[in-house]
Amino acid sequence: MRRRDFLALSALAAASPLARAARHAPRVVIVGGGFGGSACALALKRLDASIDVALVDPDDRYVTCPLSNEAVVGLRTVDSLTISREGLRRAGVRYVRARAKAIDGARRVVTLDRGEALAFDRCVVAPGIRFLWSTPEGYDEAASERMPHAWKAGAQTKTLAAQLHAMDDGGVVAISVPTGLMRCPPGPYERASLVAEYLRQHKPRSKVLIFDANNHFPRQSLFTEAWNAAYRGLIEWIPSTEGGTVVAVDARNGTLRTGRGTERVAVANVIPPQAPDLIAADAGLAAGHGWCPVNPATFESAHVAHVHVIGDACIADAMPKSASAAASQAQQCAAAIVAALAGREPPAPAYDSVCYSLTAHDRAIAIHGRFHVENGQIRESAAAAEPGADAAAEAARAEAWYRDIVAAAFGA
């Protein structure tokens, strides 16, 4: 057989359905099963059911941070915020209950803590956050059992709720807010609002002190307006310029050392500074400041080819670190991966987010954002949080939004 005839036959054979079936289906491994990772898994299967999507996470149930402040004050249970992986399984996603130990972008392999290796054509890393212990001084994992952060919903949410319930009337609840990038920046101020409402009803001689390492916070004027109307005297916000930074804690004695002296409190909710989970740094995805730079149109890592980073761990410029932002990034990331696997250009990116912050059980502030990519950065296109918006209607929308995003991200 002449060489050109052999090559022609080989090309025909490779193009045949039988040959295509012999090749493996495209493989995507997703590390992390929160809002970003789970939403990306579902979006990939929806866009191309032939893709083998494996989602790796050690927890077979996920407790949502959105609405977890309501669980702190008894408006709902932690169980009501707990999502199974059944929706993912129904959609054809392979749920792998394990912890990712290493990601090798060069070899395109994710190694699990149990020794198994998962090969991938593309990998999506959505690991969430880790806490930077010892900031404040003395605040480590052991101290967090006495002074819970409750910034990852679950057991710590229950601990903080129990402490609040057991506190004597007249006690002080302190919330310590860190500086730097963090998950859900309005969250501490929502928590302060709901705790103040609880105290007003059940422990009216108590108060909330917000020790803040910052000098301003998201939608400060709207929160302040709500506090003045409903909780005058119950909430005191102490910015950094007035000694609000907590520099050390003594968990055994229940004291916080701040710029204005030592404060003894009944309940200390200490939220530590945050960074991406260590798997991101170990895989070479993080920059010097700890967060992960990405291509804003595809979320492919700026450091490791064929690996994408979404959610809290990535640098998304103007986008907040929130569940809705992570879910929006997941949709674009999935579309970009499907396009890359097919040899096409990714679709034009457009992102959105919404954060609802309750100021009472039946009142809320909404922060909406729309975003686009310009000059290699994600920029805000439009935002809305009108002071005249109906707070009761926003609270109802928050409930509907939660149901919708849980269904979209987890198939629940």
KEKE-3310 file (N, C-alpha, C; in steps of 0.2 Angstrom, whole numbers, plus 5000, padded with zeros to 4 digits):
npx = (5004:5003:5010:5003:4990:4988:4989:4977:4967:4969:4965:4952:4948:4950:4941:4929:4913:4915:4929:4929:4921:4930:4940:4942:4929:4928:4936:4932:4938:4932:4936:4930:4915:4905:4895:4900:4908:4899:4888:4895:4898:4885:4881:4891:4887:4874:4877:4885:4882:4890:4902:4913:4911:4918:4916:4925:4924:4925:4914:4898:4887:4882:4883:4875:4882:4874:4860:4863:4866:4853:4851:4859:4852:4841:4830:4829:4834:4850:4849:4840:4847:4856:4862:4861:4871:4863:4856:4866:4871:4859:4860:4870:4883:4898:4900:4913:4918:4930:4946:4955:4971:4982:4986:4991:4995:5003:5004:4991:4983:4973:4976:4970:4967:4966:4974:4970:4971:4965:4963:4962:4956:4952:4952:4943:4945:4938:4939:4935:4938:4951:4956:4967:4975:4980:4978:4967:4981:4983:4972:4967:4964:4959:4955:4944:4934:4929:4927:4918:4919:4910:4910:4911:4898:4889:4894:4900:4891:4881:4887:4889:4876:4871:4879:4874:4861:4862:4868:4868:4855:4860:4873:4887:4889:4901:4907:4920:4928:4938:4952:4955:4953:4938:4926:4909:4907:4897:4891:4895:4888:4875:4874:4876:4864:4854:4857:4855:4841:4837:4842:4834:4822:4823:4834:4835:4843:4856:4869:4877:4893:4903:4918:4929:4941:4941:4937:4926:4911:4902:4887:4885:4878:4864:4863:4866:4856:4845:4849:4848:4834:4829:4837:4843:4855:4858:4867:4884:4896:4913:4925:4942:4949:4945:4950:4945:4951:4954:4967:4972:4967:4960:4954:4950:4947:4938:4941:4945:4958:4959:4962:4957:4958:4956:4943:4930:4919:4903:4899:4910:4912:4923:4929:4941:4955:4956:4960:4963:4959:4972:4975:4975:4986:4996:4996:5001:4993:4990:4994:5007:5000:4991:4979:4970:4975:4966:4961:4949:4939:4937:4941:4952:4967:4980:4992:4993:4991:4975:4969:4956:4950:4937:4925:4926:4940:4947:4954:4943:4941:4930:4920:4910:4915:4904:4890:4881:4889:4899:4892:4888:4900:4903:4895:4900:4913:4910:4905:4915:4925:4918:4918:4932:4936:4930:4937:4933:4931:4928:4912:4906:4909:4898:4893:4884:4878:4870:4867:4859:4855:4849:4841:4832:4821:4811:4815:4826:4841:4846:4860:4864:4873:4880:4892:4906:4919:4933:4948:4955:4951:4938:4924:4913:4897:4884:4875:4864:4855:4844:4840:4826:4820:4809:4810:4804:4799:4811:4816:4807:4810:4823:4821:4815:4826:4836:4830:4830:4844:4849:4843:4848:4862:4864:4855:4844)
npy = (4994:5011:5025:5037:5032:5025:5034:5041:5032:5030:5043:5043:5032:5037:5047:5040:5035:5024:5025:5038:5035:5026:5035:5044:5052:5070:5076:5083:5089:5095:5104:5106:5109:5120:5134:5139:5128:5118:5123:5125:5112:5107:5116:5112:5099:5102:5110:5101:5085:5074:5076:5070:5074:5076:5079:5084:5083:5083:5083:5076:5083:5100:5115:5130:5147:5159:5165:5160:5168:5170:5158:5159:5167:5160:5160:5151:5134:5125:5114:5117:5123:5115:5105:5091:5080:5075:5081:5084:5071:5066:5074:5068:5071:5065:5062:5063:5058:5064:5072:5084:5082:5086:5096:5094:5103:5102:5088:5086:5080:5076:5073:5063:5062:5049:5043:5040:5045:5057:5060:5074:5084:5097:5107:5113:5124:5127:5131:5138:5147:5149:5151:5164:5160:5166:5179:5190:5191:5176:5171:5156:5139:5132:5143:5147:5139:5143:5157:5158:5160:5157:5159:5150:5140:5129:5119:5129:5139:5134:5134:5147:5152:5145:5151:5164:5162:5157:5167:5180:5192:5209:5206:5208:5207:5204:5208:5205:5212:5208:5216:5218:5207:5197:5184:5188:5203:5212:5204:5203:5215:5213:5202:5208:5216:5207:5200:5211:5213:5201:5203:5214:5209:5198:5200:5213:5222:5221:5223:5226:5226:5232:5228:5235:5233:5241:5257:5260:5252:5240:5248:5257:5268:5264:5253:5260:5269:5260:5254:5265:5268:5256:5250:5259:5263:5249:5244:5247:5254:5253:5260:5258:5269:5274:5265:5252:5240:5224:5217:5207:5192:5184:5169:5161:5169:5178:5190:5204:5213:5229:5244:5254:5249:5235:5224:5215:5203:5195:5186:5183:5185:5182:5186:5180:5185:5181:5169:5160:5142:5131:5122:5129:5138:5128:5122:5131:5141:5153:5171:5182:5189:5179:5177:5171:5175:5176:5173:5185:5182:5169:5162:5154:5150:5162:5157:5143:5132:5126:5125:5131:5144:5148:5158:5162:5161:5166:5181:5193:5206:5219:5211:5205:5194:5182:5171:5172:5179:5169:5159:5165:5167:5153:5149:5156:5151:5137:5138:5143:5132:5122:5127:5128:5115:5111:5118:5131:5149:5157:5162:5179:5188:5191:5196:5194:5199:5197:5203:5200:5208:5205:5217:5215:5202:5203:5213:5220:5224:5226:5223:5225:5220:5222:5216:5218:5214:5223:5230:5219:5217:5214:5224:5235:5236:5241:5246:5244:5250:5256:5269:5271:5259:5246:5239:5228:5221:5218:5208:5198:5195:5190:5178:5171:5172:5164:5151:5150:5150:5140:5129:5131:5130:5118:5109:5106)
npz = (5000:4995:5003:5004:5002:5013:5023:5020:5022:5036:5040:5037:5045:5058:5058:5059:5067:5076:5079:5085:5096:5103:5108:5124:5133:5135:5149:5165:5180:5195:5209:5224:5231:5233:5230:5218:5212:5211:5204:5192:5188:5185:5175:5165:5162:5157:5146:5138:5138:5136:5142:5154:5170:5186:5202:5216:5233:5251:5259:5260:5261:5260:5269:5267:5267:5264:5271:5283:5294:5299:5305:5316:5325:5327:5318:5308:5305:5305:5298:5288:5279:5274:5260:5250:5239:5229:5219:5210:5206:5200:5189:5182:5186:5192:5209:5220:5235:5243:5248:5239:5236:5229:5214:5198:5186:5174:5171:5171:5182:5196:5212:5225:5243:5247:5239:5226:5208:5197:5181:5170:5157:5158:5173:5186:5199:5214:5228:5239:5255:5267:5284:5291:5304:5320:5319:5325:5337:5346:5342:5337:5330:5341:5350:5342:5345:5357:5354:5342:5324:5314:5300:5291:5287:5298:5310:5318:5317:5324:5337:5339:5340:5351:5361:5361:5364:5377:5384:5397:5401:5398:5394:5383:5366:5355:5339:5328:5314:5301:5291:5273:5259:5259:5262:5258:5261:5266:5276:5291:5296:5293:5302:5314:5314:5314:5326:5335:5334:5339:5353:5357:5358:5367:5376:5382:5389:5384:5372:5355:5350:5337:5332:5321:5309:5298:5290:5284:5277:5266:5259:5270:5274:5272:5281:5293:5294:5295:5308:5316:5316:5321:5331:5340:5351:5354:5345:5342:5332:5329:5321:5313:5315:5327:5336:5333:5328:5332:5341:5349:5357:5371:5374:5384:5395:5389:5383:5373:5365:5360:5350:5359:5371:5383:5382:5390:5386:5383:5373:5360:5343:5332:5317:5307:5296:5279:5266:5250:5250:5255:5244:5233:5233:5234:5222:5214:5209:5215:5218:5225:5235:5239:5233:5218:5202:5187:5169:5165:5156:5155:5166:5167:5175:5178:5180:5178:5165:5158:5169:5179:5190:5201:5211:5228:5229:5218:5209:5205:5202:5201:5206:5219:5233:5234:5235:5224:5214:5213:5207:5195:5189:5187:5177:5166:5165:5163:5150:5143:5145:5138:5125:5123:5123:5111:5102:5100:5101:5117:5123:5124:5139:5153:5168:5184:5200:5216:5232:5247:5262:5278:5288:5298:5303:5294:5285:5272:5264:5247:5236:5220:5206:5190:5178:5167:5155:5153:5145:5150:5163:5176:5176:5184:5178:5181:5195:5209:5223:5230:5241:5243:5241:5244:5260:5266:5255:5249:5258:5256:5243:5245:5251:5240:5230:5237:5236:5222:5219:5225:5219:5206:5208:5214:5210:5218)
capx = (5000:5007:5010:4997:4984:4988:4987:4970:4963:4970:4961:4945:4946:4950:4934:4923:4910:4918:4935:4927:4919:4936:4943:4939:4925:4932:4936:4933:4938:4930:4939:4926:4908:4901:4890:4904:4910:4893:4885:4899:4897:4878:4882:4894:4882:4869:4880:4887:4881:4895:4908:4914:4912:4919:4916:4928:4923:4925:4908:4893:4882:4885:4879:4875:4883:4868:4855:4866:4865:4846:4851:4862:4847:4835:4825:4829:4839:4856:4847:4836:4852:4860:4861:4864:4873:4858:4854:4872:4871:4854:4862:4875:4889:4901:4902:4919:4919:4937:4949:4960:4978:4987:4984:4997:4993:5007:5002:4984:4980:4971:4978:4966:4970:4966:4979:4968:4972:4959:4965:4958:4957:4952:4951:4940:4946:4933:4940:4933:4943:4954:4957:4973:4975:4984:4977:4972:4985:4980:4966:4969:4958:4957:4952:4938:4929:4926:4925:4917:4919:4904:4911:4909:4892:4889:4895:4902:4885:4877:4890:4887:4869:4870:4881:4869:4855:4864:4870:4863:4853:4865:4880:4889:4891:4906:4909:4927:4928:4945:4953:4957:4947:4934:4919:4903:4909:4891:4889:4896:4884:4869:4874:4875:4857:4849:4858:4852:4834:4836:4843:4829:4816:4825:4839:4835:4849:4862:4871:4882:4899:4906:4925:4930:4948:4940:4934:4919:4909:4897:4880:4885:4872:4858:4863:4866:4849:4841:4850:4845:4827:4826:4841:4846:4858:4859:4873:4889:4901:4919:4930:4949:4952:4943:4952:4941:4955:4956:4974:4974:4961:4961:4948:4948:4944:4933:4943:4948:4962:4958:4965:4954:4959:4954:4935:4927:4912:4899:4900:4914:4912:4929:4930:4948:4957:4955:4964:4960:4961:4979:4976:4976:4993:5001:4995:5004:4988:4990:4999:5010:4995:4987:4973:4972:4974:4963:4959:4943:4934:4937:4943:4958:4972:4985:4999:4993:4986:4970:4966:4952:4948:4931:4922:4930:4948:4950:4953:4938:4941:4925:4915:4911:4915:4898:4887:4879:4895:4902:4887:4888:4907:4903:4891:4904:4918:4908:4904:4922:4928:4915:4921:4939:4936:4927:4941:4930:4932:4923:4907:4907:4907:4894:4892:4880:4878:4865:4868:4853:4857:4843:4842:4827:4818:4806:4817:4832:4845:4849:4865:4864:4878:4881:4899:4908:4926:4936:4955:4958:4948:4931:4922:4905:4893:4879:4873:4858:4853:4841:4838:4819:4818:4804:4814:4800:4798:4817:4816:4803:4814:4829:4819:4815:4832:4839:4827:4832:4851:4851:4841:4852:4869:4864:4849:4840)
capy = (5000:5017:5029:5042:5028:5023:5040:5043:5027:5032:5049:5040:5028:5042:5051:5036:5035:5019:5028:5043:5032:5023:5040:5045:5058:5075:5075:5089:5088:5101:5103:5110:5108:5125:5137:5139:5122:5114:5127:5124:5105:5107:5120:5108:5094:5105:5112:5095:5079:5069:5078:5067:5079:5073:5084:5081:5087:5078:5083:5074:5088:5107:5120:5137:5153:5163:5165:5157:5173:5168:5152:5161:5170:5155:5161:5145:5129:5124:5108:5119:5126:5109:5103:5085:5080:5071:5084:5083:5064:5066:5077:5065:5072:5060:5065:5059:5060:5064:5078:5084:5083:5090:5097:5094:5106:5099:5081:5086:5075:5078:5067:5063:5061:5042:5040:5039:5050:5058:5063:5079:5089:5104:5107:5119:5124:5131:5128:5143:5151:5146:5157:5165:5160:5170:5186:5193:5187:5172:5168:5150:5135:5131:5149:5148:5135:5148:5163:5156:5164:5155:5161:5144:5138:5123:5118:5135:5143:5131:5136:5155:5152:5142:5156:5169:5160:5156:5174:5183:5199:5214:5205:5212:5203:5208:5205:5208:5212:5209:5220:5214:5203:5192:5182:5191:5209:5215:5199:5205:5220:5209:5198:5213:5218:5201:5199:5217:5212:5196:5206:5218:5204:5193:5202:5221:5226:5219:5227:5223:5231:5230:5231:5235:5235:5245:5263:5260:5245:5241:5251:5259:5273:5260:5250:5265:5271:5254:5254:5271:5267:5250:5248:5264:5261:5242:5243:5252:5252:5256:5259:5257:5276:5275:5259:5246:5234:5219:5215:5201:5189:5179:5166:5158:5175:5181:5197:5207:5219:5233:5251:5258:5245:5228:5223:5209:5202:5188:5182:5186:5182:5184:5184:5181:5187:5175:5168:5154:5136:5130:5118:5134:5140:5122:5120:5136:5146:5160:5176:5183:5191:5174:5176:5168:5178:5172:5177:5187:5180:5161:5160:5150:5152:5166:5154:5136:5131:5121:5125:5137:5146:5152:5158:5166:5160:5170:5188:5194:5213:5222:5207:5203:5186:5180:5165:5174:5180:5162:5155:5168:5165:5146:5149:5158:5146:5131:5139:5143:5126:5118:5130:5126:5108:5110:5122:5137:5155:5157:5167:5186:5187:5196:5193:5198:5197:5201:5201:5202:5208:5207:5221:5212:5196:5205:5219:5218:5228:5222:5226:5222:5222:5219:5217:5216:5214:5229:5230:5214:5218:5214:5231:5236:5240:5245:5243:5247:5248:5262:5270:5271:5252:5243:5234:5221:5217:5215:5202:5192:5193:5187:5171:5168:5171:5158:5145:5149:5149:5133:5125:5132:5128:5111:5104:5104)
capz = (5000:4995:5010:5004:5003:5020:5027:5018:5026:5043:5042:5037:5051:5064:5058:5059:5073:5080:5082:5090:5103:5106:5112:5130:5133:5138:5157:5169:5187:5199:5216:5228:5229:5235:5225:5212:5209:5210:5198:5186:5186:5182:5169:5160:5160:5153:5139:5134:5142:5135:5146:5161:5175:5192:5207:5222:5239:5256:5263:5256:5262:5260:5272:5264:5271:5263:5276:5290:5300:5302:5310:5322:5330:5328:5313:5304:5307:5301:5294:5283:5275:5272:5254:5248:5232:5225:5213:5205:5204:5195:5182:5178:5188:5197:5215:5223:5242:5245:5248:5234:5240:5224:5207:5194:5179:5169:5170:5171:5186:5203:5217:5231:5249:5248:5234:5219:5204:5192:5175:5167:5151:5161:5180:5189:5207:5218:5235:5245:5259:5273:5289:5293:5311:5324:5318:5330:5341:5351:5339:5333:5329:5348:5352:5338:5348:5362:5351:5335:5319:5311:5294:5287:5290:5300:5317:5321:5317:5330:5343:5341:5342:5358:5366:5361:5368:5384:5387:5402:5399:5400:5392:5377:5360:5351:5332:5326:5307:5298:5285:5268:5255:5263:5259:5260:5265:5271:5281:5298:5297:5293:5308:5319:5314:5317:5334:5339:5334:5344:5359:5358:5360:5372:5381:5380:5392:5381:5366:5350:5348:5331:5332:5314:5306:5292:5292:5281:5275:5261:5260:5277:5275:5273:5287:5298:5294:5298:5315:5320:5316:5325:5336:5343:5358:5354:5341:5342:5327:5331:5316:5315:5317:5334:5340:5332:5327:5338:5340:5352:5361:5377:5373:5391:5399:5385:5382:5367:5366:5354:5351:5364:5378:5384:5382:5392:5383:5385:5367:5355:5336:5329:5310:5305:5289:5274:5259:5247:5253:5253:5238:5227:5234:5233:5215:5210:5207:5219:5218:5231:5241:5241:5229:5212:5196:5181:5163:5167:5151:5155:5173:5167:5179:5174:5181:5176:5159:5158:5176:5180:5197:5202:5217:5233:5228:5212:5209:5200:5202:5204:5208:5227:5235:5236:5232:5217:5210:5211:5202:5188:5186:5185:5170:5160:5165:5160:5143:5141:5144:5132:5119:5122:5121:5104:5098:5098:5105:5122:5122:5127:5146:5156:5175:5188:5207:5221:5239:5251:5269:5282:5294:5303:5300:5288:5281:5269:5259:5241:5233:5214:5202:5183:5176:5160:5155:5149:5146:5154:5170:5177:5179:5186:5172:5184:5202:5212:5230:5231:5248:5244:5240:5250:5263:5267:5248:5247:5262:5252:5237:5247:5251:5233:5227:5240:5233:5215:5218:5228:5214:5200:5209:5217:5207:5224)
cpx = (5004:5005:5004:4990:4983:4986:4980:4966:4963:4965:4954:4943:4946:4943:4928:4920:4913:4925:4934:4925:4925:4939:4939:4935:4930:4931:4937:4933:4937:4932:4935:4919:4903:4897:4894:4905:4904:4889:4889:4898:4890:4878:4885:4890:4877:4871:4882:4887:4886:4901:4908:4916:4912:4920:4919:4927:4922:4918:4902:4887:4885:4880:4880:4877:4877:4863:4857:4865:4858:4847:4855:4857:4841:4829:4824:4834:4845:4854:4844:4841:4857:4858:4864:4867:4869:4857:4860:4872:4865:4856:4867:4882:4892:4903:4907:4920:4926:4940:4954:4966:4983:4984:4990:4995:4997:5005:4995:4981:4979:4972:4973:4969:4970:4970:4977:4970:4967:4963:4960:4960:4957:4950:4948:4942:4942:4933:4938:4939:4946:4955:4964:4974:4981:4984:4969:4976:4981:4973:4968:4963:4955:4953:4945:4933:4926:4924:4924:4917:4912:4904:4911:4903:4892:4889:4896:4895:4881:4880:4889:4880:4868:4873:4877:4863:4856:4866:4865:4861:4858:4872:4881:4891:4895:4907:4915:4927:4935:4946:4955:4951:4944:4928:4914:4904:4903:4889:4889:4890:4876:4868:4872:4867:4853:4850:4855:4844:4832:4836:4837:4823:4817:4829:4840:4840:4855:4863:4876:4887:4902:4913:4928:4937:4947:4937:4928:4917:4903:4890:4880:4879:4866:4858:4863:4859:4844:4842:4848:4838:4825:4830:4845:4849:4860:4865:4878:4894:4907:4924:4937:4951:4950:4945:4948:4945:4956:4963:4976:4967:4964:4954:4946:4945:4939:4934:4946:4952:4962:4962:4963:4954:4956:4946:4934:4920:4909:4900:4905:4914:4917:4930:4937:4949:4957:4959:4961:4963:4968:4980:4978:4984:4998:5001:4998:4999:4988:4996:5002:5006:4991:4981:4975:4970:4971:4962:4951:4937:4933:4938:4949:4964:4978:4992:4999:4988:4981:4967:4962:4951:4942:4929:4927:4937:4951:4949:4949:4936:4935:4919:4916:4912:4909:4895:4885:4884:4898:4898:4887:4895:4907:4900:4896:4910:4916:4907:4911:4926:4925:4917:4928:4940:4934:4932:4938:4932:4926:4918:4909:4905:4903:4892:4887:4880:4872:4867:4862:4856:4851:4845:4837:4825:4814:4809:4824:4835:4847:4854:4866:4870:4878:4888:4901:4916:4929:4943:4958:4956:4940:4928:4915:4902:4887:4877:4867:4856:4850:4838:4830:4816:4814:4808:4810:4799:4805:4818:4813:4807:4820:4827:4818:4821:4836:4837:4830:4839:4853:4849:4846:4859:4869:4859:4845:4833)
cpy = (5006:5021:5034:5038:5026:5029:5042:5038:5028:5038:5047:5036:5032:5046:5047:5036:5030:5022:5033:5040:5029:5029:5042:5052:5063:5075:5082:5087:5094:5099:5108:5110:5113:5128:5137:5133:5118:5117:5125:5117:5104:5110:5116:5103:5096:5107:5106:5089:5074:5070:5074:5072:5075:5079:5081:5086:5082:5078:5081:5078:5095:5111:5127:5142:5158:5161:5161:5161:5172:5163:5154:5164:5166:5156:5155:5140:5128:5118:5111:5123:5121:5106:5096:5085:5076:5074:5084:5076:5063:5069:5074:5066:5067:5064:5061:5062:5059:5071:5079:5086:5087:5090:5098:5096:5103:5092:5080:5080:5078:5072:5068:5061:5053:5039:5040:5045:5051:5062:5068:5082:5096:5103:5113:5119:5129:5130:5132:5146:5146:5152:5157:5166:5164:5178:5187:5188:5183:5169:5162:5145:5133:5137:5149:5144:5139:5154:5161:5161:5163:5158:5156:5141:5131:5122:5124:5139:5140:5134:5143:5155:5150:5147:5162:5168:5159:5162:5177:5190:5204:5212:5208:5206:5207:5204:5209:5206:5213:5214:5215:5210:5198:5190:5186:5197:5212:5210:5201:5210:5217:5205:5202:5215:5213:5200:5205:5215:5206:5199:5210:5214:5200:5195:5209:5225:5225:5223:5223:5228:5228:5233:5230:5237:5239:5252:5264:5253:5246:5243:5253:5264:5269:5256:5254:5268:5266:5254:5259:5271:5262:5249:5253:5262:5253:5240:5249:5250:5256:5255:5259:5264:5277:5269:5253:5240:5230:5216:5209:5199:5185:5175:5163:5163:5179:5189:5198:5213:5223:5240:5255:5254:5238:5228:5216:5208:5195:5184:5186:5182:5185:5181:5185:5183:5180:5175:5161:5148:5134:5126:5123:5136:5134:5120:5126:5141:5153:5164:5177:5185:5185:5172:5174:5172:5174:5177:5179:5184:5172:5158:5155:5154:5156:5162:5146:5135:5125:5120:5131:5138:5150:5153:5163:5166:5165:5178:5190:5202:5216:5218:5205:5195:5184:5174:5166:5175:5173:5159:5158:5167:5158:5145:5150:5153:5140:5132:5140:5137:5122:5121:5128:5119:5106:5114:5128:5143:5155:5163:5174:5186:5193:5193:5198:5195:5200:5198:5204:5202:5210:5212:5220:5206:5197:5211:5217:5224:5224:5226:5222:5224:5218:5221:5215:5216:5219:5230:5225:5214:5217:5221:5231:5239:5244:5242:5247:5245:5255:5263:5269:5264:5249:5238:5227:5217:5214:5208:5196:5190:5189:5179:5167:5167:5165:5152:5144:5147:5142:5128:5125:5129:5120:5106:5102:5107)
cpz = (5000:5001:5010:5004:5010:5024:5026:5022:5033:5045:5042:5043:5057:5064:5059:5066:5078:5083:5087:5097:5107:5110:5118:5129:5136:5146:5160:5176:5191:5206:5220:5226:5232:5230:5218:5209:5207:5204:5192:5183:5183:5175:5163:5158:5155:5146:5135:5139:5141:5139:5153:5166:5182:5197:5214:5228:5245:5260:5258:5257:5263:5264:5269:5269:5270:5268:5283:5296:5303:5307:5317:5327:5330:5323:5308:5307:5302:5296:5288:5278:5272:5265:5253:5241:5227:5218:5207:5202:5199:5188:5179:5181:5193:5203:5218:5230:5244:5245:5243:5237:5235:5217:5203:5187:5173:5167:5169:5175:5193:5207:5223:5237:5250:5243:5227:5215:5199:5187:5172:5161:5153:5168:5182:5197:5210:5225:5241:5249:5264:5278:5290:5300:5314:5322:5319:5334:5346:5348:5334:5333:5336:5350:5349:5341:5354:5359:5344:5330:5315:5303:5289:5290:5292:5308:5321:5322:5323:5337:5344:5343:5349:5363:5366:5365:5376:5388:5392:5399:5402:5397:5385:5372:5356:5344:5329:5318:5305:5293:5280:5264:5259:5260:5262:5264:5269:5276:5288:5300:5297:5300:5314:5320:5317:5324:5338:5339:5339:5352:5361:5361:5366:5378:5380:5383:5389:5375:5361:5349:5342:5331:5324:5312:5300:5295:5288:5279:5270:5263:5268:5278:5276:5279:5293:5299:5297:5306:5319:5321:5321:5331:5340:5350:5358:5350:5341:5337:5328:5325:5318:5318:5324:5338:5339:5330:5333:5336:5343:5356:5366:5377:5380:5395:5395:5384:5375:5368:5360:5355:5356:5371:5377:5385:5384:5389:5384:5379:5362:5348:5332:5322:5308:5298:5285:5268:5256:5251:5250:5247:5232:5227:5232:5226:5211:5207:5210:5218:5225:5237:5243:5237:5222:5206:5190:5175:5165:5162:5152:5162:5173:5171:5175:5175:5178:5171:5161:5165:5177:5188:5197:5209:5222:5232:5223:5213:5203:5200:5205:5207:5215:5227:5238:5232:5225:5212:5208:5206:5195:5185:5184:5178:5165:5160:5162:5152:5140:5140:5138:5126:5118:5120:5114:5099:5096:5103:5111:5121:5126:5134:5148:5163:5179:5195:5211:5228:5243:5258:5273:5287:5300:5300:5294:5284:5278:5265:5253:5238:5226:5210:5195:5181:5169:5160:5150:5150:5151:5162:5170:5180:5180:5180:5176:5191:5204:5219:5232:5238:5249:5242:5246:5253:5265:5260:5247:5252:5259:5246:5239:5248:5244:5230:5230:5237:5226:5215:5220:5222:5208:5201:5211:5214:5213:5223)
residu = (MET:ARG:ARG:ARG:ASP:PHE:LEU:ALA:LEU:SER:ALA:LEU:ALA:ALA:ALA:SER:PRO:LEU:ALA:ARG:ALA:ALA:ARG:HIS:ALA:PRO:ARG:VAL:VAL:ILE:VAL:GLY:GLY:GLY:PHE:GLY:GLY:SER:ALA:CYS:ALA:LEU:ALA:LEU:LYS:ARG:LEU:ASP:ALA:SER:ILE:ASP:VAL:ALA:LEU:VAL:ASP:PRO:ASP:ASP:ARG:TYR:VAL:THR:CYS:PRO:LEU:SER:ASN:GLU:ALA:VAL:VAL:GLY:LEU:ARG:THR:VAL:ASP:SER:LEU:THR:ILE:SER:ARG:GLU:GLY:LEU:ARG:ARG:ALA:GLY:VAL:ARG:TYR:VAL:ARG:ALA:ARG:ALA:LYS:ALA:ILE:ASP:GLY:ALA:ARG:ARG:VAL:VAL:THR:LEU:ASP:ARG:GLY:GLU:ALA:LEU:ALA:PHE:ASP:ARG:CYS:VAL:VAL:ALA:PRO:GLY:ILE:ARG:PHE:LEU:TRP:SER:THR:PRO:GLU:GLY:TYR:ASP:GLU:ALA:ALA:SER:GLU:ARG:MET:PRO:HIS:ALA:TRP:LYS:ALA:GLY:ALA:GLN:THR:LYS:THR:LEU:ALA:ALA:GLN:LEU:HIS:ALA:MET:ASP:ASP:GLY:GLY:VAL:VAL:ALA:ILE:SER:VAL:PRO:THR:GLY:LEU:MET:ARG:CYS:PRO:PRO:GLY:PRO:TYR:GLU:ARG:ALA:SER:LEU:VAL:ALA:GLU:TYR:LEU:ARG:GLN:HIS:LYS:PRO:ARG:SER:LYS:VAL:LEU:ILE:PHE:ASP:ALA:ASN:ASN:HIS:PHE:PRO:ARG:GLN:SER:LEU:PHE:THR:GLU:ALA:TRP:ASN:ALA:ALA:TYR:ARG:GLY:LEU:ILE:GLU:TRP:ILE:PRO:SER:THR:GLU:GLY:GLY:THR:VAL:VAL:ALA:VAL:ASP:ALA:ARG:ASN:GLY:THR:LEU:ARG:THR:GLY:ARG:GLY:THR:GLU:ARG:VAL:ALA:VAL:ALA:ASN:VAL:ILE:PRO:PRO:GLN:ALA:PRO:ASP:LEU:ILE:ALA:ALA:ASP:ALA:GLY:LEU:ALA:ALA:GLY:HIS:GLY:TRP:CYS:PRO:VAL:ASN:PRO:ALA:THR:PHE:GLU:SER:ALA:HIS:VAL:ALA:HIS:VAL:HIS:VAL:ILE:GLY:ASP:ALA:CYS:ILE:ALA:ASP:ALA:MET:PRO:LYS:SER:ALA:SER:ALA:ALA:ALA:SER:GLN:ALA:GLN:GLN:CYS:ALA:ALA:ALA:ILE:VAL:ALA:ALA:LEU:ALA:GLY:ARG:GLU:PRO:PRO:ALA:PRO:ALA:TYR:ASP:SER:VAL:CYS:TYR:SER:LEU:THR:ALA:HIS:ASP:ARG:ALA:ILE:ALA:ILE:HIS:GLY:ARG:PHE:HIS:VAL:GLU:ASN:GLY:GLN:ILE:ARG:GLU:SER:ALA:ALA:ALA:ALA:GLU:PRO:GLY:ALA:ASP:ALA:ALA:ALA:GLU:ALA:ALA:ARG:ALA:GLU:ALA:TRP:TYR:ARG:ASP:ILE:VAL:ALA:ALA:ALA:PHE:GLY:ALA)
# end
